[in-house]
Amino acid sequence: MAKAIGMVEFVSIARGIYVADQMVKISDVEIVTSSSTCPGKYITIVHGDVAAVETSVALGEKLAGEYFVDSIVIANVHPGVFPAITGACMPDKVQAIGVVESFSMSTMIIAADAILKSAELESIELRLGNGLGGKAFFVFTGDVAAVETGVDAGKKIAIEKGLLVDTEVIPSPSELFIPSLL
């Protein structure tokens, strides 16, 4: 089981592709996602044990050179973050819905981890940059009190970094709306 997640963000797609290859060659990590994002950036997200992720991200930062934008490493990341990034989750039951939106992809990953650790919540989607002009958002579900706690946790992180766009709590989502979350 992966214990850590790391991400490197680039302003060059070509450099991002090259560096992603090098990041998985240097240490025992797996790619969660490695792709272009809006507006013309590239991200590589890896997971594995903490030391391997730290080594991989450090190499990514070094090789990025002038194309480096940002990076993160989160040790002991909540396991619900991984399927949310790949869009591979839809809880059996959607209760209240929380949404946190940020101007930063890396901030949103940090916030998603904090949100999931703050209360009994389930991931729906963690969208990073694609079709969003470089922004990111996280959608999650749980009972109303848990969702409010999660929104507060995510909001706090995004505000501290000066990158919060908006948050919403939907206490009783329409059954007609829920399928559109996929």
N, C-alpha and C positions, 0 to 999 in steps of 0.2 A: 504494500500500500504506500503510495506517494505521501510523503510528509511535508513537502515543500513545493512551492510554485514560484517560478521566476519569469519575468518578462523583460524583453529589450525592445525598444521602439526606435525606428529609423526613419529618416526623411528620404532615403533612397531605397527603392524597391530592389534594384540590382544588388546593392550592398547587403540589404536585409536577407536576401536569398542566400548569398555567399556565406554570411555570418551564421545563419541558421544551420547550415551544413557543418560548419566548424564547431558550433556549440554542442552538437550531439556527438561529434567525434572526440571531444576533449574529456567528457565524463559520462557516467552512466545515468543519463536522463532520457526521458521520452518527450516527444513533442505533443503538446495538447493542441496547439494550432500554430500555424506559421503561414501568414497570408498578408496580402495587401489590404489596406484599409483606406478610408477617406480621411483627409484629402490628399491622396497620393503618398501615403506612408506605408510602412511595413512593420508588422509585429511578429515576434516569435515568443511563444509561451511554452516553457518546459516544466516538467515535474519529475520528482525523484526524491532521494534523501537530501537533507539540508546541505551537506558539504558538496555533493555533486551539483546541485542547483546553483549554489554560490559560485563554484568554479566555472560552470557553464555561462552564467550571467556575467561574471567578471571578464571572461574572454570575449563575450559579445560586446560589452562596453568598449573594450580595448580595440577590437577589430572594426567597430563602427566608425571610429575616427570622427571626422567632421560631420558624419551623417547621424550621430547619436542624438536622440531626443530625451529619452528617459528610461529608467529601469527600476525594477522592484524585485525583492525576494521576500516571500512570506513563509516563515517556518511554521510547521504545524497548521497548515491551512485547513479550513473546514472542508470535508469531503464533498459537500454539496456545490462547491465552486466549480469543480471540473465539469460535471455534466451541464451546468448552466452555460459555460463558455461554448461548449460544442452544440448546445441546443438540444441535448438528448434527454430532456426531462419534462414530464408533465405529471404532477401529482395526481393520485387517484381522486382526491377530493380538493377542489379549490374553494377555500373559504373567503376570507377577506384578502384583498390584494394590496401589496405595497409596491411603489415604484420610486426609485431614486435615480436621478439623472445628473451627470457630471460633464464638465468640459474636458475631462481627462480620462483616458482609458486605464492608466495605472491606478489612479485614485479610485476608480470604480471597482477594480479588483480588490483593493484594500478594503473599501467600504462593504463590498459583498461578503467578504470574509467576516468582518465585524458584525454585519447584520445577521448572518446565519449563526454566529456564536452568541448573539444577544438574547435569543428566545427560541422557542420551538417553532421553527419556520422551515419551509421547503422552497427550494429554488424552482423558478420557472424558466427564466432566461437572463443571461448576462450578455448583452450585445455590446460589442467593442468596435466602434468606428465605422463599420460598413453601412453606407447610405445615411450616415449621420453627421457628416462634416467633421469627423474626428471626435465627436462626443461619444458618450457611453451611457447605458442605463441598465438597471437591474430590476427584475420583476420577481416577486416572491409571494408566498401565501402562508396563511396560518390563521388562528383566530384573531379577532380585531385587536385585542390587547397586545398580542405578540407582534402583529404587523406594525402597530404604533411604536412599540419598543424598537423594532428593527429599523423603521424609518428614522427614528431619532438617532440611532447608532450610526446609520449611514450618513445622515445629514451632518452630524457632528464632524465626521472625518472630512467630508467635502467642504464644509465651511472653514475648517482649520486650514485647509490648503487653498482656500479662496476659489474653489472650482465647482461649487454647487450651482446647478441650473434650476432644478425644481424637485419637489417630492409630492406624492399623492398617496392617500389611503382610500381604498374603495371597500367600504364595509360589507356590502352585499352585491357582488357583481352579478349581472344578468347572465342566466344560462345561455342566452343567445350570443353574448359577448365572449365567453370563456374560450370557445374554439379559435377565436382570432388571436389568442395569445401564442399559438403554435407557429 
